[in-house]
Amino acid sequence: MILELVLVFPVVIFTIISILNRYATSLSTQLRIEKGKHDHRSPPSPAPSSISNLQNSHMIESLMSPRMGNRRFASAIRCGLPNDSSPSSTEVWLPRPTLVNHNPAHSSSLPRLDRKLQERKSEESSHNNHKQNGMTPSMKNLTEQERKRQYRIALNFFNKKPERGVQLLTAWGFVKSSPDSLASLLFGRRGLSKSMVGEYIGTLHSAYHNLVLKYFIAMIDVRGLEIDVALRKSMQFFILPKEAEKIDKIIQAFAIHYAKSNPKRTSHFRGGWDTIHLLSFAIIMLNTDLHSPNVKTRMTMNDFVKNLRGQDKIGGEKEGKDIERHILEGIYERMKRDELKAGDDHVAQVQRVDRAIVGKDKPRLTETPRRLVCYCRLQQIADPSKRQSTSSRERDVFLFNDMIVVAKGIRRNSSAISGCTYTLKQWSFLLGASVQEFQRGQYEFGITITTPSNEKIHFNARNFDDRCHFVADISESIREATEMEQVRLELEMEQHTLRNESQRDSGLPEMDDSLKNGSSSSSANSSGGGGARRLSFNSLDSGVVEEHCILDNMLPP
């Protein structure tokens, strides 16, 4: 038995070794095959470049100055904007990104490269993405308050120069550059001057602005309305510009939109939307004639009908048909009863305040970028080191986003606040101003405002909350005015630099002295020719107060 085991054991050992060698050979063969497959595998095709059309054109980015894209304000990441992945390189290949979100960490196809090289490529890619979105890496850490301030600054620029405001809104990531996105912002956002909205959508000779106007007008629901009623509703969202060509462009867009929204009513006119276009112009002229204080002789209904006689015509006709008389009579009666007025905005509110304040050397308050932040009643202190009666020197303080106005209210009777007027006492710009709190003697909730000319204005609030709210509002307004001035200076410097570069690179020869003298002499010749409570409207987030009824009761109509 032992002898048999001794003879069988070497055979078993040999068999086991043979099986292991065969398995090892098979495994190494499989690995070589797999390696050969990977070596001969063709690299993946690069992601296709996006084709830009007019909808997502880069018109605004091309107009934007290069340096404004590097402002420390902008933070498109905080606004939730998607980040476009950078183009793939020859050293590192990333999977084709999706349209919604792309995270390189989800890739399982990255080859083994040096870690420092990957980190350097990641930093370069991040820098390129921020540069394309108008951001820098330091723009990520903006607080919500700073982001709102930045938004208000962009709105202020729009209310002064719409083109520049749109460029900033786009570069800082508040709105996409597509015409429909911009039209949505112009249509529904508070804090925008309706006159500046009308100027922008009426811009001539621009395909981009034509699309913005088309999308803007299409958002107004005019279904089932008479022409004058639809026009009245439309003008709640913008104010017609003064230039005749711009008015014609906007009214034409309105007429086309009305015709599409009311096919049954449009069928009454032979000329279709062309007749609606003409009739809309006639309505605007009628409104001016009936309600303008400069017109002495008012247009009668017969005059209105007579002026539109034979104007319903198809293109090419010299003489058309008359518009149905009952349509014109209805328009005349409604227009005579109610004036066609533009919608209310922050500029109209400032105008009401401007009319209510009287006094010598009163500044012009009505400016399109200016908005009312809050109104409150404070006790003005002549000298904080001296005592004064708690009921003396009560002042009504109007705080704007760039100015503070101190006035004294004059009431017609003691029981009503409506119909109040104000006598101007002091005013100051906020750029360069500062505010501090103090507590001394009877002045428990003291406030000191240092104007840009180093003049001190002292107030005492009625309670702690009033002081906190007012100090917060004026401090934020000072920061907004300061940063807006910084942006304005940077824009001017950028324009000056670009102007110098364009003149230097124009390729034109330098003028000799005789030409310079001649041009200067010619130019010289040509040129020779109620309650005591504080009213805070919380408007710093949007720029427009919502409590219109409170302030309107305080101001005369």
KENUSE-568173 format. One record per residue (C-alpha): residue in three letters; x, y, z. Coordinates in steps of 0.05 Angstrom, whole numbers, plus 32768, in hexadecimal, padded with zeros to 4 digits. Layout:
BEGIN
ALAXYZ...
***
This chain:
BEGIN
MET800080008000ILE803780318012LEU805C801D7FD3GLU8020802D7FA8LEU801880727FC7VAL806180827FBBLEU805980707F72VAL801780977F68PHE802B80D77F8CPRO805D80F07F58VAL802A80E57F22VAL7FF6810F7F47ILE802981477F53PHE803C81487F09THR7FF3814C7EF4ILE7FE581877F21ILE802281AD7F08SER800D81A27EC0ILE7FC781BD7ECDLEU7FE381FB7EEFASN801382097EB5ARG7FDB82027E82TYR7FAE82337EA9ALA7FE782647EB0THR7FF582617E66SER7FAC826C7E56LEU7FA982A97E85SER7FE782C97E68THR7FCC82BD7E22GLN7F8B82DF7E34LEU7FB0831B7E51ARG7FDA83227E12ILE7F9B831F7DE7GLU7F7983547E11LYS7FB783807E0FGLY7FB983797DC3LYS7F71838F7DBFHIS7F7F83CD7DE9ASP7FBD83DD7DC1HIS7F9783DC7D7FARG7F5883FE7D98SER7F49843E7D73PRO7F43847D7D9EPRO7EFD84977DA9SER7EE484CF7D7DPRO7EE485147D9CALA7EA485357DB2PRO7E84855D7D7ASER7E8985A87D81SER7E4885CC7D8EILE7E2A85F17D54SER7E1586367D68ASN7DD886547D48LEU7DB586977D50GLN7D8F867E7D8CASN7DCF86727DB4SER7DFD86A27D91HIS7E3786C47DB3MET7E24870A7D9DILE7E2387237DE4GLU7E6487027DF8SER7E86871F7DBCLEU7E7087657DD1MET7E86875A7E19SER7EC987777E2BPRO7EFC87407E3AARG7F0F87597E7EMET7EC8875B7E98GLY7EC687107E93ASN7EFB870D7EC9ARG7ED487367EFBARG7ED587197F40PHE7E8A87217F44ALA7E7386EE7F12SER7E6386A87F2AALA7E3C86807EF7ILE7E4886427F21ARG7E1E86607F5ACYS7DE7866D7F28GLY7DE486247F14LEU7DFF862C7ECEPRO7E1A85ED7EAEASN7E6585EA7EA2ASP7E7B85D77E5DSER7EB385A57E5DSER7EF485B87E3CPRO7F0A85987DFASER7F2E85557E01SER7F7985557DF9THR7FA885217DDDGLU7FC1850D7E22VAL7F8185087E49TRP7F4184F07E2ALEU7EFE84FA7E4DPRO7EBC84DA7E3AARG7E8D85037E10PRO7E6985327E40THR7E1E85337E47LEU7DF585717E39VAL7DDD85777E81ASN7E1885677EAEHIS7E5C85497EA6ASN7E8885307EDEPRO7ECD85177EC8ALA7ED184EE7F08HIS7E9C84BF7EEBSER7ECA84AA7EB3SER7EE984657EB4SER7F13846F7E74LEU7F4A849D7E8EPRO7F8F84807E7FARG7FC484817EB5LEU7FEA84C37EB2ASP801484EA7EE1ARG7FEA85087F19LYS800A854D7F13LEU7FFA854E7EC9GLN7FB1853D7ED7GLU7FAD85737F0CARG7FCB85A77EDDLYS7F9B85947EA5SER7F6185987ED6GLU7F7585DE7EECGLU7F7D85F67EA4SER7F3985D87E91SER7F1885FA7ECDHIS7F38863C7EBBASN7F2086377E73ASN7ED986267E89HIS7ED886627EB8LYS7EF3868F7E81GLN7EBE86787E50ASN7E8786857E83GLY7EA386C97E96MET7EBE86B17ED9THR7EFF86A77EFDPRO7F0B86717F32SER7F0786A67F69MET7EBE86B47F56LYS7EA386767F77ASN7EA186927FBDLEU7E6C86C87FB5THR7E3786CB7FEBGLU7DEE86D17FDAGLN7DEE871A7FEEGLU7E2A87297FC0ARG7E0887047F88LYS7DC9872E7F90ARG7DF2876D7F92GLN7E1587597F52TYR7DD1874D7F32ARG7DB887917F46ILE7DF687B17F29ALA7DE9878F7EE6LEU7DA087A87EE8ASN7DB987EF7EF7PHE7DE587ED7EBAPHE7DAA87D47E90ASN7D7F880D7EAALYS7DB5883D7E92LYS7DD0881A7E54PRO7DA887DD7E41GLU7DDD87BE7E15ARG7E1287C27E4BGLY7DE287A67E7FVAL7DD1876A7E53GLN7E1B875D7E48LEU7E27875C7E93LEU7DEA87327EA2THR7E0286FF7E70ALA7E4C87017E83TRP7E3C86F97ECDGLY7E0F86BE7EC1PHE7DCB86DB7ED2VAL7DAC86CC7E8ELYS7DBE86A37E52SER7DD086C57E11SER7D9686A77DEBPRO7D5F86D97DD6ASP7D2786B37DF9SER7D4C86B17E3CLEU7D5A86FC7E38ALA7D12870B7E24SER7CF986E47E61LEU7D25870E7E8FLEU7D0F87507E6FPHE7CC6873B7E72GLY7CBE87257EBAARG7CF687437EE3ARG7CEB877C7F13GLY7D2087B27F18LEU7D2487BF7ECDSER7D1088027EB1LYS7CD787F87E80SER7CF088317E55MET7D34880E7E4FVAL7D1187CD7E3FGLY7CED87F17E06GLU7D2E880E7DEETYR7D5087CB7DEDILE7D1A87A27DCAGLY7D1287DA7D98THR7D5B87D87D83LEU7D6087DE7D37HIS7D8887B67D04SER7D97877B7D31ALA7D8187347D26TYR7D8E87237D6FHIS7D63875C7D89ASN7D2C87497D57LEU7D2987047D77VAL7D2787217DBDLEU7CED874E7DA8LYS7CC987137D89TYR7CCF86E87DC8PHE7CBE87237DF5ILE7C7D87357DD1ALA7C6A86EC7DCCMET7C6786E87E18ILE7C2D87197E1BASP7BEA86F67E19VAL7BBC871E7DEDARG7B8A86E87DDAGLY7B4286FF7DD7LEU7B5287497DE1GLU7B4087857DB7ILE7B7C87A67D95ASP7B7E87E27DC4VAL7B7587B67E02ALA7BAD87887DEALEU7BDA87C47DDDARG7BCB87E07E22LYS7BDE879E7E42SER7C1E87997E19MET7C3587DE7E2FGLN7C3487C87E77PHE7C7687A47E69PHE7C9D87DB7E45ILE7C9C88247E31LEU7C9F88367DE8PRO7CE088587DD5LYS7CE0889E7DB8GLU7CFE888C7D74ALA7CC988817D3FGLU7CED88467D1ELYS7CF288217D60ILE7CA8882E7D6EASP7C9688127D2ALYS7CC087D47D35ILE7C9F87C47D79ILE7C5987D37D60GLN7C6487A67D23ALA7C7A876D7D51PHE7C3B87797D7BALA7C0E87787D3DILE7C2B87367D24HIS7C2387177D69TYR7BDC87307D70ALA7BC987157D2CLYS7BE386D07D3ESER7BC186D07D81ASN7B7D86E97D66PRO7B7286CB7D21LYS7B2686D57D25ARG7B2B871F7D35THR7B6287287D02SER7B34870C7CCCHIS7B0B874C7CD0PHE7B4587727CB1ARG7B5787687C68GLY7B9E877C7C74GLY7BA9874C7CAFTRP7BE1875F7CDEASP7BF4879A7CB2THR7BB187BB7CC1ILE7BBA87AB7D0BHIS7BFE87CC7D07LEU7BE0880C7CEALEU7BA6880C7D1BSER7BD688047D56PHE7BFC88417D40ALA7BBB88677D3AILE7BA988537D81ILE7BEA886F7D9CMET7BDF88B07D77LEU7B9788B37D91ASN7BAF88A97DD9THR7BE088E37DD2ASP7BAB89107DB3LEU7B7789017DE8HIS7BA289057E27SER7BDE89317E18PRO7BDB89747E3DASN7BFE89957E02VAL7BC589867DD1LYS7B8F89BB7DD2THR7B5E89A07D9FARG7B4B89587DADMET7B3D89257D76THR7AF389127D70MET7AD888CE7D60ASN7AC688E37D1AASP7B0C88FD7D0FPHE7B2988BB7D26VAL7AFC88937CF8LYS7B0A88C27CBEASN7B5588BD7CC6LEU7B5188717CBEARG7B2388717C82GLY7B3988417C4BGLN7B7688297C73ASP7B6287DF7C75LYS7B8887CB7C37ILE7BB187917C1DGLY7BF9879E7C0AGLY7BFF87C27BC8GLU7BB987E17BC9LYS7BB3882C7BC4GLU7B6D88307BE1GLY7B5487FE7C13LYS7B1387F27C39ASP7AFB88157C78ILE7B0687F57CBBGLU7AC487E37CDCARG7AA988207D00HIS7A9487FC7D3FILE7ADC87E47D4ALEU7AF7882B7D45GLU7ABF88487D71GLY7ACF88157DA7ILE7B1988267DA4TYR7B0A88707DA9GLU7ADC886A7DE5ARG7B0D883E7E0CMET7B48886B7DFCLYS7B2188A97E10ARG7B0D88897E52ASP7B51886D7E66GLU7B9488887E52LEU7BC788587E36LYS7BFD88567E6BALA7C3C882E7E73GLY7C4587FD7EACASP7C6188127EF0ASP7CAA88067F00HIS7CDF88207F31VAL7CE9885E7F06ALA7CA088727F0DGLN7CA688697F58VAL7CE388967F5CGLN7CBC88C97F32ARG7C8588CB7F66VAL7CB888D77F9DASP7CD9890D7F72ARG7C9789327F69ALA7C89892F7FB4ILE7CCB894E7FCAVAL7CD389997FC2GLY7D0C89C77FD5LYS7D4589F17FBDASP7D7F89CE7F9ALYS7D59898D7F97PRO7D7F89597F6DARG7D5F89357F33LEU7D4688F57F50THR7D2788D57F13GLU7D5D88AB7EF3THR7D5288677ED4PRO7D8888437EFCARG7D6F88617F3EARG7D3E883B7F69LEU7D2088457FADVAL7D3C88157FE0CYS7D16882A801FTYR7CF188638041CYS7CF4886E808CARG7CEA88A480C0LEU7D2588B580EDGLN7D3788EC811EGLN7D6F89178104ILE7DA2892D8139ALA7DC489708133ASP7DFB895F8166PRO7E01891A8187SER7E22893A81C4LYS7DE4896581D2ARG7D9F895181E7GLN7D62896181BDSER7D18895181C1THR7D04890C81A8SER7CCD892A817ESER7CF8895F815DARG7D1A895C8118GLU7CF4891F80FFARG7D0A891180B8ASP7CF088E6807FVAL7D2B88C18061PHE7D2888A7801ALEU7D608876800CPHE7D6F88677FC3ASN7DA288377FA8ASP7DD488707F9BMET7DB988AB7FC3ILE7D9A88BE8006VAL7D6788F6800CVAL7D528914804EALA7D11893C804ELYS7CDD8957807EGLY7C9589418074ILE7C5E8975806EARG7C18895A8079ARG7BD8897C8063ASN7BB5896380A1SER7BC9893C80DFSER7BA088FE80D1ALA7BB388EC808AILE7BF488D7806BSER7BDD88DA8023GLY7BEC891A7FFECYS7C2C89258025THR7C6489508008TYR7CAB89568020THR7CDC898F8028LEU7D23897D8016LYS7D568983804EGLN7D93895C8039TRP7DAA892C8004SER7DEB89077FF3PHE7E0588D37FC3LEU7E1988917FE2LEU7E5888857FBAGLY7E9088937FECALA7E6188978028SER7E64886D8067VAL7E35885C80A1GLN7E42884E80EBGLU7E18883F8128PHE7E208863816AGLN7DFF886681AEARG7E0688A581D9GLY7DD988BF8210GLN7D9188C281F9TYR7DA488AC81B3GLU7DA1886181BEPHE7D9B884E8175GLY7DC788828153ILE7DDE8880810BTHR7E1488AB80EBILE7E1A88B280A0THR7E5A88D08085THR7E4F88ED8040PRO7E8488EE8009SER7E938937801CASN7EA089208065GLU7E608940807ELYS7E40891C80B9ILE7DF6890D80BBHIS7DDD88F280FDPHE7D9C88CC8109ASN7D7B88A78141ALA7D4D886D8133ARG7D0F885D815CASN7D258816816DPHE7D5B87E38162ASP7D3887C18127ASP7D2F88028101ARG7D7988128108CYS7D8F87CC80F3HIS7D6487CD80B5PHE7D78881380A0VAL7DC2880780ABALA7DBE87C68084ASP7D9B87E8804AILE7DC988248045SER7E0787F9804EGLU7DF287CC8015SER7DE188087FE9ILE7E2688267FF6ARG7E4787E47FE2GLU7E1C87E17FA3ALA7E2E88287F8FTHR7E78881B7F9CGLU7E7C87DA7F74MET7E5387F87F3BGLU7E8588317F36GLN7EBD87FE7F33VAL7E9C87D97EFAARG7E8F881B7ED5LEU7ED8882F7EDBGLU7EEF87EB7EC2LEU7EC087F07E87GLU7EDA88357E75MET7F22881F7E7BGLU7F1487E27E4FGLN7EF1880D7E1AHIS7F2B883E7E1BTHR7F5E88067E13LEU7F3787E77DD9ARG7F30882B7DB8ASN7F7B88377DBCGLU7F8A87F27DA1SER7F5B87FA7D67GLN7F7A883D7D55ARG7FC088217D5BASP7FB087E47D30SER7F8688077CFCGLY7FBE88097CC9LEU7FB188517CB7PRO7FEE887E7CACGLU7FFC88B57CDCMET7FE488FA7CC7ASP8017892F7CBAASP801789727CDDSER7FF289967CA6LEU7FB889657CA7LYS7FB689687CF3ASN7FB489B37CF3GLY7F8089B47CBCSER7F5389837CE0SER7F5A89A77D22SER7F4A89EB7D02SER7F0E89CF7CDDSER7EF489AE7D1CALA7EFE89EF7D41ASN7ED78A157D0CSER7E9E89E37D0DSER7E9B89E47D58GLY7E9A8A2F7D5AGLY7E588A2B7D39GLY7C2E88B580AAGLY7C3D888180D8ALA7C7E888580FFARG7C92883F80ECARG7CCB883180BCLEU7CB9881C8076SER7CED87EE8059PHE7CDB87D48015ASN7D10879C8014SER7D2187AD7FCCLEU7D6B879D7FCEASP7D5F87587FB1SER7D3C87707F72GLY7D3F87BC7F70VAL7CF487C97F73VAL7CC787CD7FAFGLU7C8787A57FB1GLU7C6287CE7FE5HIS7C4B88037FB3CYS7C0B88117FD8ILE7C2F88298017LEU7C5A885C7FF4ASP7C2588717FC2ASN7BF888867FFBMET7C2E88B38014LEU7C3A88D67FD2PRO7C0D89047FABPRO7BEF88E87F6A
***
